[in-house]
Amino acid sequence: MAANAIDQTRRMLSLVTYLRERPGAHVADVARAFGITEDELISDLDVLPMCGTSFRGGDLLDIDTDGDRIWWRNPGALGADAAEPLRLAADEATALLVAARAVATLPGLREGDREALLRATAKLEAAAGEAAGASSRLSVTFESEGGVFAEVDRAISERRRLWLRYYSPARDELTEREVDPIRLFAVGHTYMEAWCRLSEARRTFRLDRVAEIRILDEHSAPPEIELRDLSEGLVQPSADDPEVVVEVGPGGRWVAEYYPHDRADELPDGGLRITLRTPDPTSLRRLALRLGSDGRIVSPQGLADSAREAAIAALAAYEGRE
Amino acid sequence: MAIAKAERLMNLALCLLGTRRPLSKRELRGSIEAYLEAGADDAFNRMFERDKDDLRELGLIIETVENLEGETGYLARRDSNRLPPITLDAEEAAALGLAAKVWQQARLAGAASGALQKLRAAGMPEAEDSYDVQPSALEPRIPVHEAAFEPLMLACRDRRPVVFDYRKATAARPETRQVEPWTLECWRGHWYLAGWDRDRGAERVFRLSRITGKVRSRAGAFTAPVPDAVTVRETVESWAGETATRSARIRLRAGCGYPLRARAQSVTQGADGWDELEIPYGHGLDAWLVEFGPDVVVLEPADLRADVVDRLRAVAKG
């Protein structure tokens, strides 16, 4: 795989610099310093002895490991200054600077962390020189609720239980619950993953829907659970969830962008027939109302009926006043 | 078995970095085993050109110099490839470590770890070295699901014009757009591109999820000047109706509609189980109010009231 060869080359160039300063370094330490597995490091160490400035001249790198420690027997092979740290590439500077600037905008970030990040960003910009230029062409803003964020962050580090008043848009209601926070993450919005004592289950809470928050005296004791894999997207409907079919016109095509779905079939008028699954179809009544003339619920019938009834009830208030 | 690409790239990098004088292609071919095994000249030449491009992507500055016999030589000078001195303390290192984890896109995730490894090789301390640094519990992630992201990121970086098919939010069919891409911005988890739309002769913002098909590069340079500051966020906010121009008065059933209350300018409790709210009125408010069904009644302005009634009638018809 081409991408892997590039990442591996990049890593090996840094390894050469790193190992030269540390004769007899431990495999475990080096792997940790480089953020890679020991197996990945060993596979790099298998390649390095085939590398050098000339395979004929016999000046290949004599790097060897017994699986525990790493020895480089001819560190002079590259010449006196040939193993110095290399300048950052444009993509490297961009990846790190854009991420650092984005994280620094999180309103709930601890002040100490933010200051450290800003100091590091300034040093990095200086060291990257012109490679930092392209980083202004990419930017990321996280949204988060500062006060709520800080409380959750503190509760996690002090292992304390939280009391919340939380808004559920599906039911348009506020509920009170006690939760044991597990972690905070930001994907567009900022979320808390927690163990909910009320439902005895793992729940994800969007921080801008927390109406009130309090840190309790009790210790938090979330059960040992595997963290959700966020790379697959936040909403992961299960195969057992009921199916909902929505037909939208051209003005309702945005539904396919916002709701994870099983399929979206083109309709002749430029609309879409979207099939999705949700654990709680009643939560989609809001969507049906929002769509207006841009779409309708095809099934289940009960959901379509409840949207129609809600609209009729709402209209009554206007007709009485007109 | 063919020699692995990483081994070949590593050898080329070490040769170019280790030499004091430019090395000709012939010399490099004689020094690197994989090039000797490459076979015909054509195959070797193609491989060599690709490898140089790959090393340049990794940040290596490779110079080409012609010698007295007119032969081209290559070298990567130490002084132009050296990382300038940078000293980071353990807190700064930990903060960068947290930041580097935000990318979920393969190319940027690889580049971010590569940058940390270069800094580590340059002496950046490890977070574990310090016991008093306890990082925040936050795990920020930048989602990138759009296939158009990587080609557009490279086009913005290299200032290359592009062509793609784009389907506007309410259009049934995509249209071909010719764009000089300026910047990419992620807001509320979605990616947007700002650039110069050549056919419309104006600045435009595109949402990446609405790009259909492949992003293709166009030869040539930008024709319009690139502005110093690009206002992606303001444009997207006005699409999303966040830019309120007026205010509206509504009745809201007690205990309902928390998000409306949270952004209300004033809330007056009524005796009849209903409250009266004054809220900002921008684009899209009618659609949002309809979501609350019979729990919201619009009092004024009249145009908002009429829009809401129209929407409700459409749903009531079924």
Chai-1 contact restraints between the chains, C-beta under 6 A:
chainA,res_idxA,chainB,res_idxB,connection_type,confidence,min_distance_angstrom,max_distance_angstrom,comment,restraint_id
A,A5,B,K5,contact,1.0,0.0,6.0,A-B,restraint_1
A,A5,B,A6,contact,1.0,0.0,6.0,A-B,restraint_2
A,I6,B,D54,contact,1.0,0.0,6.0,A-B,restraint_3
A,D7,B,G110,contact,1.0,0.0,6.0,A-B,restraint_4
A,Q8,B,A6,contact,1.0,0.0,6.0,A-B,restraint_5
A,T9,B,A6,contact,1.0,0.0,6.0,A-B,restraint_6
A,T9,B,L9,contact,1.0,0.0,6.0,A-B,restraint_7
A,T9,B,M10,contact,1.0,0.0,6.0,A-B,restraint_8
A,R10,B,L58,contact,1.0,0.0,6.0,A-B,restraint_9
A,R10,B,G114,contact,1.0,0.0,6.0,A-B,restraint_10
A,R11,B,Q117,contact,1.0,0.0,6.0,A-B,restraint_11
A,M12,B,M10,contact,1.0,0.0,6.0,A-B,restraint_12
A,S14,B,Q117,contact,1.0,0.0,6.0,A-B,restraint_13
A,S14,B,K118,contact,1.0,0.0,6.0,A-B,restraint_14
A,S14,B,A121,contact,1.0,0.0,6.0,A-B,restraint_15
A,T17,B,A121,contact,1.0,0.0,6.0,A-B,restraint_16
A,Y18,B,A121,contact,1.0,0.0,6.0,A-B,restraint_17
A,A33,B,R120,contact,1.0,0.0,6.0,A-B,restraint_18
A,A33,B,E126,contact,1.0,0.0,6.0,A-B,restraint_19
A,F34,B,Q117,contact,1.0,0.0,6.0,A-B,restraint_20
A,G35,B,S113,contact,1.0,0.0,6.0,A-B,restraint_21
A,V47,B,E7,contact,1.0,0.0,6.0,A-B,restraint_22
A,M50,B,E7,contact,1.0,0.0,6.0,A-B,restraint_23
A,C51,B,M10,contact,1.0,0.0,6.0,A-B,restraint_24
A,C51,B,N11,contact,1.0,0.0,6.0,A-B,restraint_25
A,C51,B,L14,contact,1.0,0.0,6.0,A-B,restraint_26
A,T53,B,L14,contact,1.0,0.0,6.0,A-B,restraint_27
A,T53,B,C15,contact,1.0,0.0,6.0,A-B,restraint_28
A,T53,B,G18,contact,1.0,0.0,6.0,A-B,restraint_29
A,S54,B,S31,contact,1.0,0.0,6.0,A-B,restraint_30
A,F55,B,E33,contact,1.0,0.0,6.0,A-B,restraint_31
A,L78,B,G18,contact,1.0,0.0,6.0,A-B,restraint_32
A,G79,B,G18,contact,1.0,0.0,6.0,A-B,restraint_33
A,D81,B,R78,contact,1.0,0.0,6.0,A-B,restraint_34
A,A82,B,L17,contact,1.0,0.0,6.0,A-B,restraint_35
A,A82,B,G18,contact,1.0,0.0,6.0,A-B,restraint_36
A,E84,B,R82,contact,1.0,0.0,6.0,A-B,restraint_37
A,P85,B,L83,contact,1.0,0.0,6.0,A-B,restraint_38
A,P85,B,K118,contact,1.0,0.0,6.0,A-B,restraint_39
A,P85,B,A121,contact,1.0,0.0,6.0,A-B,restraint_40
A,P85,B,A122,contact,1.0,0.0,6.0,A-B,restraint_41
A,L86,B,N81,contact,1.0,0.0,6.0,A-B,restraint_42
A,L86,B,L83,contact,1.0,0.0,6.0,A-B,restraint_43
A,L86,B,K118,contact,1.0,0.0,6.0,A-B,restraint_44
A,R87,B,G59,contact,1.0,0.0,6.0,A-B,restraint_45
A,R87,B,N81,contact,1.0,0.0,6.0,A-B,restraint_46
A,R87,B,L83,contact,1.0,0.0,6.0,A-B,restraint_47
A,L88,B,G59,contact,1.0,0.0,6.0,A-B,restraint_48
A,L88,B,A115,contact,1.0,0.0,6.0,A-B,restraint_49
A,A89,B,L58,contact,1.0,0.0,6.0,A-B,restraint_50
A,A89,B,G59,contact,1.0,0.0,6.0,A-B,restraint_51
A,D91,B,A111,contact,1.0,0.0,6.0,A-B,restraint_52
A,E92,B,A111,contact,1.0,0.0,6.0,A-B,restraint_53
A,E92,B,G114,contact,1.0,0.0,6.0,A-B,restraint_54
A,E92,B,A115,contact,1.0,0.0,6.0,A-B,restraint_55
A,A95,B,L108,contact,1.0,0.0,6.0,A-B,restraint_56
A,A95,B,A111,contact,1.0,0.0,6.0,A-B,restraint_57
A,A95,B,A112,contact,1.0,0.0,6.0,A-B,restraint_58
A,L96,B,A112,contact,1.0,0.0,6.0,A-B,restraint_59
A,L96,B,A115,contact,1.0,0.0,6.0,A-B,restraint_60
A,A99,B,A99,contact,1.0,0.0,6.0,A-B,restraint_61
A,A99,B,V102,contact,1.0,0.0,6.0,A-B,restraint_62
A,A100,B,A99,contact,1.0,0.0,6.0,A-B,restraint_63
A,V103,B,A99,contact,1.0,0.0,6.0,A-B,restraint_64
A,V103,B,P140,contact,1.0,0.0,6.0,A-B,restraint_65
A,R110,B,S136,contact,1.0,0.0,6.0,A-B,restraint_66
A,D113,B,A95,contact,1.0,0.0,6.0,A-B,restraint_67
A,D113,B,S136,contact,1.0,0.0,6.0,A-B,restraint_68
A,A116,B,E91,contact,1.0,0.0,6.0,A-B,restraint_69
A,A116,B,E92,contact,1.0,0.0,6.0,A-B,restraint_70
A,A116,B,A95,contact,1.0,0.0,6.0,A-B,restraint_71
A,L117,B,A95,contact,1.0,0.0,6.0,A-B,restraint_72
A,R119,B,E92,contact,1.0,0.0,6.0,A-B,restraint_73
A,A120,B,L88,contact,1.0,0.0,6.0,A-B,restraint_74
A,A120,B,E92,contact,1.0,0.0,6.0,A-B,restraint_75
A,A120,B,A95,contact,1.0,0.0,6.0,A-B,restraint_76
A,A120,B,L96,contact,1.0,0.0,6.0,A-B,restraint_77
A,K123,B,I86,contact,1.0,0.0,6.0,A-B,restraint_78
A,A127,B,P84,contact,1.0,0.0,6.0,A-B,restraint_79
A,A127,B,I86,contact,1.0,0.0,6.0,A-B,restraint_80
A,A134,B,R157,contact,1.0,0.0,6.0,A-B,restraint_81
A,R137,B,C156,contact,1.0,0.0,6.0,A-B,restraint_82
A,R137,B,T183,contact,1.0,0.0,6.0,A-B,restraint_83
A,L138,B,L184,contact,1.0,0.0,6.0,A-B,restraint_84
A,S139,B,E185,contact,1.0,0.0,6.0,A-B,restraint_85
A,V140,B,I142,contact,1.0,0.0,6.0,A-B,restraint_86
A,V140,B,C186,contact,1.0,0.0,6.0,A-B,restraint_87
A,T141,B,W187,contact,1.0,0.0,6.0,A-B,restraint_88
A,F142,B,P140,contact,1.0,0.0,6.0,A-B,restraint_89
A,E143,B,R188,contact,1.0,0.0,6.0,A-B,restraint_90
A,D153,B,S136,contact,1.0,0.0,6.0,A-B,restraint_91
A,D153,B,A137,contact,1.0,0.0,6.0,A-B,restraint_92
A,I156,B,A137,contact,1.0,0.0,6.0,A-B,restraint_93
A,Y167,B,Y258,contact,1.0,0.0,6.0,A-B,restraint_94
A,D172,B,C256,contact,1.0,0.0,6.0,A-B,restraint_95
A,L174,B,Y258,contact,1.0,0.0,6.0,A-B,restraint_96
A,R183,B,E139,contact,1.0,0.0,6.0,A-B,restraint_97
A,L184,B,A137,contact,1.0,0.0,6.0,A-B,restraint_98
A,L184,B,L138,contact,1.0,0.0,6.0,A-B,restraint_99
A,F185,B,E139,contact,1.0,0.0,6.0,A-B,restraint_100
A,F185,B,R141,contact,1.0,0.0,6.0,A-B,restraint_101
A,A186,B,P140,contact,1.0,0.0,6.0,A-B,restraint_102
A,V187,B,R141,contact,1.0,0.0,6.0,A-B,restraint_103
A,V187,B,P143,contact,1.0,0.0,6.0,A-B,restraint_104
A,V187,B,G189,contact,1.0,0.0,6.0,A-B,restraint_105
A,G188,B,R188,contact,1.0,0.0,6.0,A-B,restraint_106
A,G188,B,G189,contact,1.0,0.0,6.0,A-B,restraint_107
A,A211,B,Y258,contact,1.0,0.0,6.0,A-B,restraint_108
A,L230,B,R141,contact,1.0,0.0,6.0,A-B,restraint_109
A,S231,B,Q104,contact,1.0,0.0,6.0,A-B,restraint_110
A,P250,B,T170,contact,1.0,0.0,6.0,A-B,restraint_111
A,P250,B,A172,contact,1.0,0.0,6.0,A-B,restraint_112
A,G251,B,T170,contact,1.0,0.0,6.0,A-B,restraint_113
A,W254,B,A169,contact,1.0,0.0,6.0,A-B,restraint_114
A,E257,B,S209,contact,1.0,0.0,6.0,A-B,restraint_115
A,G270,B,A172,contact,1.0,0.0,6.0,A-B,restraint_116
A,R286,B,E291,contact,1.0,0.0,6.0,A-B,restraint_117
A,L289,B,V290,contact,1.0,0.0,6.0,A-B,restraint_118
A,L289,B,E291,contact,1.0,0.0,6.0,A-B,restraint_119
A,L289,B,G293,contact,1.0,0.0,6.0,A-B,restraint_120
A,L289,B,V315,contact,1.0,0.0,6.0,A-B,restraint_121
A,R290,B,A287,contact,1.0,0.0,6.0,A-B,restraint_122
A,R290,B,V290,contact,1.0,0.0,6.0,A-B,restraint_123
A,R290,B,E291,contact,1.0,0.0,6.0,A-B,restraint_124
A,G292,B,R311,contact,1.0,0.0,6.0,A-B,restraint_125
A,G292,B,A314,contact,1.0,0.0,6.0,A-B,restraint_126
A,S293,B,A314,contact,1.0,0.0,6.0,A-B,restraint_127
A,A307,B,V315,contact,1.0,0.0,6.0,A-B,restraint_128
A,R308,B,A316,contact,1.0,0.0,6.0,A-B,restraint_129
A,R308,B,G318,contact,1.0,0.0,6.0,A-B,restraint_130
A,A310,B,G293,contact,1.0,0.0,6.0,A-B,restraint_131
A,A310,B,P294,contact,1.0,0.0,6.0,A-B,restraint_132
A,A311,B,L312,contact,1.0,0.0,6.0,A-B,restraint_133
A,A311,B,V315,contact,1.0,0.0,6.0,A-B,restraint_134
A,A311,B,A316,contact,1.0,0.0,6.0,A-B,restraint_135
A,I312,B,A316,contact,1.0,0.0,6.0,A-B,restraint_136
A,A313,B,P294,contact,1.0,0.0,6.0,A-B,restraint_137
A,A314,B,G293,contact,1.0,0.0,6.0,A-B,restraint_138
A,A314,B,P294,contact,1.0,0.0,6.0,A-B,restraint_139
A,A314,B,L312,contact,1.0,0.0,6.0,A-B,restraint_140
A,L315,B,L312,contact,1.0,0.0,6.0,A-B,restraint_141
A,L315,B,A316,contact,1.0,0.0,6.0,A-B,restraint_142
A,A317,B,V297,contact,1.0,0.0,6.0,A-B,restraint_143
A,Y318,B,V309,contact,1.0,0.0,6.0,A-B,restraint_144
